[in-house]
Amino acid sequence: MGMVAVATLAAAVACGGGSDSPTSPSDPGTGGGGGGTASDSATVTITSAGVVSPSTVTIRQGGRVTFVNNDTRPHDMSSDPHPSHEDCPPMDQVGFLSAGQSRTSGNFNTVRTCGFHDHNLPGNTGLQGRITIVAP
């Protein structure tokens, strides 16, 4: 029975590996090292539970991030720090998202890590995340 469990686990791990989707982050922030390739774009979804997923994305310099609001309430996604939002100006193009709406950031041209949050719920850690911009 132990061999069957090991074989099943190995098959599950092999089947679940790496999506090549351009909206997948190269390092989802799970501590896995993620030294994979960054893409030119990423998508962050605000789920029906009111949290961002994934909370960490990595894009290449010049790339953009699309925010999709699948929650039933609106969200105002902004760059850190609150309330000035000056760390990453490309986030300013996302802003207010009604339920069901999506919007794409400007181009992130500076190599760095940017934090983001919901301006109206700045202390809600479920609506906070990071965008890492890497050199091409």
C-alpha positions as CSV (number, residue, x, y, z in Angstrom):
1,M,0.0,0.0,0.0
2,G,2.9,2.4,0.7
3,M,4.3,2.0,-2.8
4,V,0.9,2.8,-4.3
5,A,0.7,6.0,-2.2
6,V,4.2,7.1,-3.3
7,A,3.4,6.4,-7.0
8,T,0.1,8.3,-6.7
9,L,1.9,11.2,-5.1
10,A,4.6,11.2,-7.7
11,A,2.0,11.2,-10.5
12,A,0.1,14.0,-8.9
13,V,3.2,16.2,-8.6
14,A,4.3,15.5,-12.2
15,C,0.8,16.4,-13.5
16,G,0.5,19.5,-11.5
17,G,3.7,21.2,-12.6
18,G,4.2,24.5,-14.2
19,S,1.7,26.4,-16.3
20,D,3.2,28.3,-19.2
21,S,0.3,30.7,-19.2
22,P,1.5,34.3,-19.7
23,T,-0.7,35.4,-16.8
24,S,1.0,33.1,-14.3
25,P,3.6,34.6,-12.0
26,S,7.0,33.1,-12.1
27,D,7.2,33.1,-8.3
28,P,3.8,32.9,-6.6
29,G,5.4,33.8,-3.3
30,T,5.2,30.3,-1.8
31,G,8.9,30.2,-0.9
32,G,9.7,27.8,-3.8
33,G,12.5,29.9,-5.1
34,G,10.7,30.5,-8.4
35,G,13.9,31.2,-10.5
36,G,11.8,30.6,-13.6
37,T,11.2,33.1,-16.4
38,A,9.1,36.2,-15.8
39,S,6.5,37.2,-18.4
40,D,5.5,40.5,-19.9
41,S,2.2,40.4,-18.1
42,A,0.4,39.0,-15.1
43,T,-3.1,38.9,-13.7
44,V,-4.1,39.4,-10.1
45,T,-7.7,38.4,-9.3
46,I,-9.7,39.7,-6.5
47,T,-11.7,36.5,-5.6
48,S,-15.3,36.2,-4.5
49,A,-13.8,35.8,-1.0
50,G,-12.4,39.3,-1.2
51,V,-8.7,38.4,-1.4
52,V,-6.1,38.8,-4.1
53,S,-4.8,35.7,-5.9
54,P,-1.9,35.5,-6.4
55,S,-0.7,38.0,-3.9
56,T,2.8,38.1,-5.5
57,V,3.6,38.3,-9.3
58,T,6.8,38.7,-11.2
59,I,6.9,40.5,-14.6
60,R,9.7,41.7,-16.9
61,Q,10.6,45.3,-17.0
62,G,8.1,47.2,-19.2
63,G,5.4,44.7,-18.4
64,R,1.9,45.3,-17.1
65,V,-0.5,43.7,-14.5
66,T,-4.2,43.2,-15.0
67,F,-6.5,43.3,-12.0
68,V,-9.8,41.4,-12.2
69,N,-12.5,42.0,-9.6
70,N,-14.5,38.8,-9.1
71,D,-15.8,40.1,-5.8
72,T,-19.3,41.4,-5.3
73,R,-18.0,44.7,-3.9
74,P,-15.9,47.4,-5.5
75,H,-12.2,47.7,-4.7
76,D,-9.8,50.6,-5.2
77,M,-6.4,49.1,-6.0
78,S,-3.4,51.4,-5.3
79,S,0.3,51.4,-5.0
80,D,1.9,51.5,-1.5
81,P,2.3,53.4,0.7
82,H,-1.1,54.3,1.9
83,P,-2.5,57.0,1.5
84,S,0.0,58.7,-0.8
85,H,0.4,55.8,-3.4
86,E,3.6,57.1,-4.8
87,D,5.9,54.0,-4.9
88,C,4.8,52.7,-8.3
89,P,2.9,55.2,-10.5
90,P,1.8,52.5,-13.0
91,M,-0.6,51.2,-10.4
92,D,-2.5,54.5,-10.6
93,Q,-4.0,53.3,-13.8
94,V,-5.8,50.4,-12.0
95,G,-7.7,52.4,-9.3
96,F,-11.4,51.8,-8.7
97,L,-12.8,48.5,-9.9
98,S,-16.5,47.8,-9.8
99,A,-17.7,44.2,-9.3
100,G,-16.9,42.2,-12.4
101,Q,-14.6,44.9,-13.9
102,S,-10.9,44.5,-14.8
103,R,-8.2,47.1,-15.6
104,T,-4.6,47.0,-16.6
105,S,-1.8,48.9,-15.0
106,G,0.6,51.1,-16.9
107,N,4.0,49.8,-17.8
108,F,6.4,49.0,-14.9
109,N,9.7,50.3,-16.3
110,T,11.8,50.4,-13.1
111,V,13.3,47.2,-11.8
112,R,12.1,46.9,-8.2
113,T,9.3,45.4,-6.0
114,C,6.1,47.4,-5.6
115,G,3.5,46.8,-3.0
116,F,-0.2,47.3,-3.6
117,H,-3.4,47.4,-1.5
118,D,-7.1,48.4,-1.6
119,H,-7.1,52.1,-0.8
120,N,-10.4,51.8,1.1
121,L,-9.3,48.8,3.1
122,P,-5.6,49.5,3.6
123,G,-5.3,47.2,6.7
124,N,-6.9,44.2,5.0
125,T,-3.9,41.9,4.4
126,G,-6.0,39.7,2.0
127,L,-6.0,42.7,-0.4
128,Q,-2.3,43.4,-0.2
129,G,0.4,42.1,-2.5
130,R,3.6,42.6,-4.4
131,I,4.7,43.1,-8.0
132,T,8.3,42.3,-8.7
133,I,9.8,43.8,-11.8
134,V,12.9,42.1,-13.2
135,A,15.3,43.0,-16.0
136,P,14.5,41.3,-19.3
